[in-house]
């Protein structure tokens, strides 16, 4: 985890210290904020791994005709919750696919721009995990970012 933190912090530092506008449409401070959001989410995932990697599906009022009752827990209110869990973790994806110090040292402006562009693509895994994580993670385990 220390490597991820250090690497993302270096991206943020490089983004803020450059006088060159990295993306013609957004200020460098916005790009740094996107990286900071990834860093905060990554830190929370590291701090609460069980929460970010074992999210339960929302309960169902009743089971469908083809559902196996053994795949569900019965909650005290009589609803059914699938025993299977899913993950909204991102730490296993971040290095070196997104953040890499060697690439950053070789060409900082191009690397920062490329990473920022990747993180804003609609089908990007990390971007979508950050959005999903804000929705499905209990508020007490999630960072305060914008509106939930």
Buried (B, 14 or more C-beta within 10 A) or exposed (E): EEEBEEBBBBBBEBBEEBEEEBBEEBEBEEBBBBBBBBBBBBBBBBEBBEBBBEBEBEBBEEEEEEEEEEEBEEEEEEBBBBEEEEBBBBBEBBBEEBBBBEBBEEEBBEBBBEBBEBBEEEEBBBBBBBEEBBEBBEEEBBBEEEEE
